[in-house]
Amino acid sequence: MNEDTNATEAFSTLNRRLLEGMLKPLLDGGGIDVAEIFKSLAADVTHDTGRWFEIQDRYHRKQLELWGSVAALPAGRAPAPVVAPEAGDRRFRASEWREPYFDYLVQSYLLRAQWLHEVVDNAKLEPHAKKKLIFFARQMVDAMSPANFPWSNPEALKLALETRGESLALGLKNFAADLDKGLVSMTDESAFEVGRNLAVTPGAVVFENDFFQLIQYRPLTDTVYERPLLMVPPCINKYYILDLQPENSFVRFAIERGHTVFMVSWRNMPAAMGHATWDDYLEHGVLKAIAVSAEICGAEKINALGFCVGGTLLASALAVLRARGQEPIASLTLLATMLDFSDTGELSVFVDEAYVSKREQDFANGGVLHGRELALTFASLRANDLIWHYVVNNYLKGRTPEPFDLLFWNMDSTNLPGTMYVYYVRNMYLENNLRVPGRLTMCGVPVDLGKVDAPAYVLATREDHIVPWRTAYAGTRLLGGKIRFVLGASGHIAGVVNPASRNRRSYWLNERLEEDPERWLAGATSHPGSWWTHWSAWIESYGGGKVAAPGTPGGGYYNEIEPAPGRYVKERCGPPGPAQGAMGRRS
């Protein structure tokens, strides 16, 4: 078998494995019932043949029009445009795609994509099944793009010719290296190292247990607010999204403004911790972190901040404390957090009773959900940008992706205890139980978010595809305190990590909390720059008086265990098992 054939088989296998990985949550246990869906489609076609004939006829006419424009052209001229890529589609922008043959490939592909989307959109299926089918079809369409294969991508072919095949050889080398990781590389990982140029804000680990390390950062001002600020990041990623590099570190920003900052650094869970529960994350995680932070600073109350699922955990922990008659916080900040899970956006396509029941069986005897599985699930929501773009760049063109700290963090995923994970997806995503007062018992007490009555700063971001902003807005009706809702520009990560020093993007404010989020937005005023400065002004009034900055971490109650960023954040996910990850493993 020659090298060209080997390369062809390798790239075909790659695309198949990536597609299977992205659809894994749908295909594993109660995903898309393909036979049932085609049975329903067949019945629909029989019932309304005119509508389906119209779709087919329109598709064939467009293909014939395209072919006719090609056949009538003088040699060397591209066909007239019958269909064009959408404005934001970057795949076919290079001049090489304007050559007649490749222009025809693109237009023919786009027509087939339009046809499939129209067929799916017109299918009369149960709403959740249809949502799954729409997602399934989009993944198929994205995967089958002519840009994703070396023999139909003119940019890759031209580069291979210019480099005498070296670009393809380098691409196969990149491909082989990524197989062991289980994901397509999105950034040059050699450019970053946690503790060297990421997560470098000075501090010390002052407490640790099997669930987390608690970092206390060293002050950068002579005086500090008497009430410390505890940050609870998501447990499905590493904490340093809030402490990337000095110029875009939210941690450093808060310290520079006089806050004593504590950070929860969640453990990357080993298999032995696979039985850990949601309650364990509350009792031994958030609740312990609140108590230790307050004890070190000698404060009756602290300020607390949660990001994404870290915010869900934080709000749950505060509801537990209120049920126990305790009021440990002066203010609450929630960043891109869901409390009401009535609309979870595209993530809802993965979660139904069949899926949750299957995962409950999978983790009945413990075990961990590998971080790669969640990472790929999130990437599949924007597959063209976060997967196929890098397939083309890394493998077809043999290039190394650009260094980007956000994407390095994005690839540095963590394992979750299976028991905790299935509790979370059932009670939050599937049944939306947290919003109902008293429906859930956590740490032995019924929880009611309405009893969490501290002033709250709730940030959502307008283009967030993981926590839709309207869903984050719905959470404001569940909390019992005075709410300040702020809508930032951009998405789930870039909208939160928006350094004040760069003065980029904007945010929207409206003092009046309307019942309808659209009415809130209609009455909101846009403000240029970062929400960080607005939050800083808001939280000042809850910091208490100013006191001398602490000299040593631990406050005399706890010793310094090790310098920040600590051991836990440096633990990487091992290679995924044979049935996990985007591409599987080499045999």
WOQUI-V809336 format. One record per residue. D_CENTER is the distance of its C-alpha to the mean C-alpha in whole Angstrom. Layout:
# WOQUI-V809336
d_center:D_CENTER
d_center:D_CENTER
This chain:
# WOQUI-V809336
d_center:41
d_center:41
d_center:38
d_center:37
d_center:37
d_center:35
d_center:32
d_center:32
d_center:31
d_center:29
d_center:27
d_center:27
d_center:26
d_center:23
d_center:22
d_center:23
d_center:21
d_center:18
d_center:18
d_center:19
d_center:16
d_center:14
d_center:16
d_center:17
d_center:16
d_center:18
d_center:21
d_center:21
d_center:23
d_center:23
d_center:21
d_center:23
d_center:27
d_center:28
d_center:31
d_center:31
d_center:29
d_center:32
d_center:34
d_center:33
d_center:33
d_center:36
d_center:38
d_center:36
d_center:38
d_center:41
d_center:41
d_center:40
d_center:41
d_center:42
d_center:38
d_center:37
d_center:40
d_center:39
d_center:36
d_center:37
d_center:40
d_center:38
d_center:36
d_center:39
d_center:41
d_center:38
d_center:38
d_center:42
d_center:41
d_center:39
d_center:41
d_center:44
d_center:43
d_center:43
d_center:46
d_center:48
d_center:47
d_center:49
d_center:47
d_center:45
d_center:43
d_center:40
d_center:40
d_center:40
d_center:36
d_center:36
d_center:32
d_center:30
d_center:26
d_center:24
d_center:24
d_center:21
d_center:21
d_center:21
d_center:22
d_center:26
d_center:27
d_center:29
d_center:33
d_center:33
d_center:32
d_center:35
d_center:37
d_center:39
d_center:38
d_center:34
d_center:34
d_center:35
d_center:33
d_center:30
d_center:32
d_center:33
d_center:29
d_center:28
d_center:31
d_center:30
d_center:26
d_center:28
d_center:30
d_center:27
d_center:25
d_center:28
d_center:29
d_center:26
d_center:26
d_center:30
d_center:30
d_center:31
d_center:29
d_center:27
d_center:24
d_center:22
d_center:23
d_center:23
d_center:20
d_center:19
d_center:22
d_center:20
d_center:17
d_center:19
d_center:21
d_center:19
d_center:17
d_center:21
d_center:22
d_center:19
d_center:20
d_center:24
d_center:24
d_center:27
d_center:25
d_center:23
d_center:27
d_center:29
d_center:32
d_center:31
d_center:29
d_center:32
d_center:30
d_center:30
d_center:33
d_center:35
d_center:33
d_center:34
d_center:38
d_center:38
d_center:37
d_center:39
d_center:36
d_center:35
d_center:31
d_center:31
d_center:32
d_center:29
d_center:27
d_center:28
d_center:28
d_center:24
d_center:24
d_center:26
d_center:24
d_center:20
d_center:22
d_center:22
d_center:18
d_center:17
d_center:15
d_center:16
d_center:16
d_center:14
d_center:16
d_center:19
d_center:19
d_center:22
d_center:22
d_center:20
d_center:21
d_center:20
d_center:23
d_center:25
d_center:23
d_center:19
d_center:20
d_center:23
d_center:24
d_center:27
d_center:27
d_center:28
d_center:27
d_center:29
d_center:28
d_center:27
d_center:27
d_center:25
d_center:22
d_center:21
d_center:23
d_center:24
d_center:24
d_center:27
d_center:27
d_center:30
d_center:31
d_center:32
d_center:34
d_center:38
d_center:37
d_center:34
d_center:33
d_center:34
d_center:31
d_center:28
d_center:25
d_center:22
d_center:19
d_center:17
d_center:13
d_center:10
d_center:12
d_center:9
d_center:9
d_center:12
d_center:14
d_center:15
d_center:12
d_center:15
d_center:17
d_center:17
d_center:20
d_center:23
d_center:22
d_center:19
d_center:19
d_center:19
d_center:20
d_center:23
d_center:23
d_center:24
d_center:27
d_center:28
d_center:29
d_center:31
d_center:28
d_center:28
d_center:25
d_center:24
d_center:20
d_center:19
d_center:18
d_center:17
d_center:19
d_center:17
d_center:19
d_center:22
d_center:23
d_center:26
d_center:24
d_center:22
d_center:24
d_center:23
d_center:22
d_center:20
d_center:24
d_center:24
d_center:20
d_center:22
d_center:26
d_center:25
d_center:22
d_center:22
d_center:25
d_center:27
d_center:25
d_center:26
d_center:30
d_center:30
d_center:28
d_center:31
d_center:34
d_center:33
d_center:34
d_center:36
d_center:35
d_center:35
d_center:32
d_center:29
d_center:26
d_center:22
d_center:19
d_center:15
d_center:12
d_center:9
d_center:11
d_center:13
d_center:15
d_center:15
d_center:17
d_center:19
d_center:20
d_center:21
d_center:23
d_center:25
d_center:26
d_center:27
d_center:29
d_center:30
d_center:32
d_center:33
d_center:35
d_center:33
d_center:32
d_center:30
d_center:28
d_center:29
d_center:26
d_center:23
d_center:20
d_center:16
d_center:13
d_center:11
d_center:12
d_center:13
d_center:17
d_center:18
d_center:16
d_center:18
d_center:16
d_center:12
d_center:12
d_center:12
d_center:10
d_center:14
d_center:15
d_center:14
d_center:16
d_center:20
d_center:23
d_center:23
d_center:20
d_center:20
d_center:23
d_center:23
d_center:20
d_center:23
d_center:25
d_center:23
d_center:23
d_center:26
d_center:28
d_center:25
d_center:23
d_center:19
d_center:16
d_center:15
d_center:12
d_center:12
d_center:12
d_center:8
d_center:7
d_center:9
d_center:8
d_center:5
d_center:7
d_center:10
d_center:9
d_center:10
d_center:12
d_center:15
d_center:13
d_center:11
d_center:13
d_center:17
d_center:17
d_center:17
d_center:19
d_center:22
d_center:22
d_center:22
d_center:24
d_center:26
d_center:27
d_center:27
d_center:25
d_center:23
d_center:20
d_center:20
d_center:19
d_center:16
d_center:15
d_center:11
d_center:11
d_center:13
d_center:11
d_center:8
d_center:10
d_center:12
d_center:10
d_center:13
d_center:15
d_center:15
d_center:18
d_center:19
d_center:21
d_center:19
d_center:16
d_center:18
d_center:19
d_center:16
d_center:15
d_center:19
d_center:20
d_center:17
d_center:15
d_center:18
d_center:21
d_center:20
d_center:22
d_center:21
d_center:22
d_center:26
d_center:28
d_center:30
d_center:28
d_center:26
d_center:28
d_center:26
d_center:28
d_center:31
d_center:31
d_center:30
d_center:27
d_center:27
d_center:25
d_center:28
d_center:29
d_center:27
d_center:29
d_center:28
d_center:27
d_center:24
d_center:22
d_center:19
d_center:16
d_center:14
d_center:13
d_center:15
d_center:12
d_center:9
d_center:8
d_center:6
d_center:9
d_center:12
d_center:14
d_center:17
d_center:16
d_center:15
d_center:19
d_center:20
d_center:19
d_center:22
d_center:24
d_center:24
d_center:25
d_center:28
d_center:28
d_center:29
d_center:25
d_center:24
d_center:22
d_center:20
d_center:18
d_center:17
d_center:16
d_center:13
d_center:10
d_center:7
d_center:8
d_center:11
d_center:12
d_center:12
d_center:14
d_center:17
d_center:20
d_center:23
d_center:25
d_center:24
d_center:24
d_center:22
d_center:20
d_center:21
d_center:21
d_center:23
d_center:25
d_center:27
d_center:29
d_center:30
d_center:27
d_center:28
d_center:28
d_center:26
d_center:23
d_center:24
d_center:28
d_center:26
d_center:24
d_center:28
d_center:29
d_center:27
d_center:28
d_center:26
d_center:26
d_center:25
d_center:24
d_center:21
d_center:20
d_center:21
d_center:25
d_center:25
d_center:23
d_center:25
d_center:28
d_center:27
d_center:27
d_center:30
d_center:32
d_center:31
d_center:31
d_center:35
d_center:38
d_center:37
d_center:39
d_center:39
d_center:36
d_center:36
d_center:38
d_center:36
d_center:33
d_center:33
d_center:36
d_center:39
d_center:37
d_center:35
d_center:35
d_center:33
d_center:31
d_center:30
d_center:29
d_center:25
d_center:23
d_center:24
d_center:24
d_center:21
d_center:18
d_center:20
d_center:20
d_center:18
d_center:17
d_center:20
d_center:20
d_center:19
d_center:22
d_center:24
d_center:22
d_center:18
d_center:16
d_center:16
d_center:19
d_center:21
d_center:24
d_center:27
d_center:30
